[in-house]
Structure formats: C-alpha cells, structure tokens
Amino acid sequence: MSSRMSSNLKYLFYPRSVAIIGASRTPGKIGYEILRNIIGFGFEGKIYPVNPNATEIMGLKVYPNVLDIPDEVDLAVISVPARIVPKVLNDCGLKGVKVVVIISSGFSEVGNVEAEHKLVEIARKYGMRILGPNVFGVLYTPSKLNATFGPMKVLKGYIAFISQSGALGIALMGWTFLERIGLSSVVSVGNKADIEDSDLLEFFMNDKNSRVILIYMEGLKNGKRFIEVAREVSKVKPIIVLKAGRSERGALAAASHTGSLAGSDEIYSAAFRQVGVLRAKSIQEAFDWARTMVSQPPPLNENVVVITNGGGAGVIAADACAEYNLNLMDLPEDLAAKFREYMPPFGSTRNPVDLTGEATEEAYGDSVKVALEDSRVGAILVLYCHTAISDPGMIARSIARSFIEARAPKPLVVSFIGGVECYEGLKLLNDLGVPAYPSPDRAAAALGAYYRWARYAGIVKK
Ligand code: ACO
C-alpha cells in the first residue's frame, strides 16, 4: 500500500469536509438520518449534501454531483443503491476524495464478490480508502463527527469501538449512553473490502484520544496481519476483542451473517493470548474491562488490597481474585496498624481488610487513602454492602474524594452491593471517574483483565 493511501486513513477521523452522496429529503431514510446526525452532533467542518434530485436539504445547498462541489472533499459517505455505487465512487476518485464510507449493502455479503472487487479497484486507482461496503458509518467524538445512522447522542470518552456487526454496533452506541460509557470512536467495518481491523488498530495505537480498543469481531480477512499488528499495539494500549462464534452454532451464524469463516475458536484464543489481546465472552464483560482501563492508571505492582464492610463480599472477592490471577498481599504490620485505626476491635486486617458493618464514610475514605498512598500496594478493590446505618451516596463521595485527591499511580475499582440506593452510589462513582460495578466478581474481573494486559506490556512483572 502506498504511503499516500495509508496517510489518507486519518481523514476518516479528521475530515475538513464531508460529502453525503445520497443525502435524502425524506426523514427516516438512511441518507437523511446520516446528514441529520452530522449536523446535529456539531461537526465543524464543511458539509456538502449531494443529490441530483434536490436543491436544498436541512437548510444546506445540495450539489447534483460530488464533482460540482467547489472545494476539496476529504470524506464522502455514499448512501445510494448498490448499482449506482461504482459510478459515484469513480466520481469521488476524480474529485480527489481521500476516504469513502460506503453504507450501501448488496455486495459480498450477498455473494456479489465481483462487484465488491470492482469497488476496491476503483479506489486503488485513485489512492482512495474505503470503509465498507455494508456499514452504518463512522463516529469520532474529538472531531464531533457522527457520520452514522445510529443514535445522535454518544458520550465523549476514550474507548475506540470497532464493530463488524451493523445492528449490534448501532444498538451498543445507544447502550453505552444509557450506561454512561464514553467513546472516542465507533467504526462499522462491515465487509472490510479495504479498511480492516488492523488498519484501525494502527490508527488508534497513535491516537491520544483512544486509550482502549474494543472490537466486536466475527472473523478476520487477514488473520496473520491482525496478529502482527495487535502484538505491537498491545504493548501500547489494551485491545479487547469480543470474538463471536465461540460455539459451533455461533460459528455457523457468523458464517451466514458476515460470511466470516470463524476458524477454530481455540486457534483464535491461543493467538490472541500470545499477542496480549484480551478476549471477552460477553458485551458486559468487554465494556466492564474497558471502563476500568480508560479511567484508571495501570497496576503499580502485583499486590492487591481488598477493603470491605462485609465478610461475605470479601470471601467472594478473594475467590474471584484467585480466579483472575490477582495476588492478595499479606499486609506488613505497619500497614495493618494504619487500617486498624479505622475499624472496631472486631474488624480484620487480613487481606481482605474488613472494616465491618459499622464502617462509616470516613472509615472508607481514610482507609482507601491509606491504600492509595502506600507504594507497596499495586491496586485496590473496594467493596461495600449496603446497610441501614450507612448511606451509599456518602460512601461513594468519600471514596471518590480520596481517589481524586491522592492522584495515585494505581487503579481503584469499586463494587456496591445492595438495592436501589446503591445504584445512585455506583452512578456517582462512575461519573467521578471511579469504575464501580454491582457485583464483586465483575469488579475483580475488570482488574484481572487490566493485570493481564499490564503483564503483557511489561508494566508489572509476571
Ligand atoms: N447521487 C446522489 N444521490 C442520488 C443519486 C446519485 N447519483 N441518485 C439518486 N440519489 C438520491 C435519491 O434521489 C435519494 O434521495 P431522495 O430520497 O431525496 O429522493 C437518495 O439518493 C437515496 O436514494 P434511494 O434510491 O432513495 O435509496 P434508498 O435511500 O432507498 O437506499 C441505501 C439507499 C440506504 C444505500 C440502500 O440501498 C441500502 O443499501 N440499504 C442498506 C444499508 C445498510 O443496512 N447498510 C449496512 C448497515 S449495518 C446494519 O445492518 C444496520
């Protein structure tokens, strides 16, 4: 690939101007919704709708052909029926467009392999890059670019999300908003005729706006290249892959969905493990892990401290820590003595540190502060079981205050267990940048995944 082609990829994320070819006059049509999202999400570059049958849409002048636009066009989004795509793509080439997002379906996913090759040929001729075909678009929050027909509202954050599935990708955009998870990017890769996961990994590796790369994957076109690139990228930032098709039935479903030959699932798992890629089993797990990784510094060393007000939660966490290969440190006497100041005589300084059911918000805040400030502690897991004598909101605020004030180079992960009051506490913690989950094992799993990556990247010693 020429260096011009590979440098053109950046215009997918940083276009100075966008043309929407097939911008429609009719609300509810894909070409209308994409234009609406581009305008509504606040894109600050130039926006050029293209449609030979219209003169003005949403107050913008419409051009009959991309060649009529009196300006350079960095990015074009094509939303016209498949049979017209080669013609408008060729016009994009003549225009000097740098990247084209082809929304249109009707190519290799339905057996029209030749038609798809033709698109790649046209793009190569002009040095253009193609995302798609058969995609829902691209979103990049730092550029306020939402060129998708997904939801308009997305929270800004540091997770770069790549999806091979269209409908699932769109649904998850909405879900992340509900779960208050921030995204830097959403890229729908569809048929991957040109731009594929490995190209995007290379971009996101150097993208300061993305701290974690999360991929929903059904199959790879060029597995060898993906593994080579992932090996390097994983040394810099975590890659989480939700690789579907784990079961025989799932693999068959993937084959008929995106034509992906799922290959032997164990081969994927083994290859991912070797190059530091973290494989998640579910959507929840993938985003749970990402939430911790984007908001927390990596582990400082192998010593984990668990702080709890409930013995049972501590036991569950201890089991989960063993399962996820987390090392509960034996507390040195001087550190144990400091924790003892914040608990009644019947508390425990065996790790898990049990502040007991009498724990107040001060006890939580102060003991978390002790663990944050002690450089022998590499990561902290805090558990809270709701009791009638404590207020989850106050406990959450106290933990968050210690975290914000200490600015410690280690991760803090929290779990609140209880009824509806706990949800307010969880929400508050997440909003203040402390990852918080409704069960101890989910919190431990997120920390465990962070450790796996940190060991691979050489941040903590194996
Ligand atoms: N240049 C520019 N615009 C043109 C041209 C042209 N040469 N010719 C026609 N148009 C205009 C049309 O007039 C129309 O605008 P209008 O509604 O104002 O009249 C607009 O372009 C769209 O053309 P239509 O023929 O109305 O096409 P339609 O919008 O029905 O379908 C689409 C186009 C959406 C690309 C469809 O062919 C398609 O592929 N749909 C599937 C898309 C998809 O699902 N992609 C995968 C996403 S992932 C997932 O699974 C969710």
Residues whose N, C-alpha, C, O or C-beta is under 5 A from the ligand:
A	BS01	ACO	I21 G22 A23 S24 R25 T26 K29 I30 G31 V50 N51 P52 N53 P64 S79 V80 P81 A82 I103 S104 S105 N134 V135 F136 G166 A167
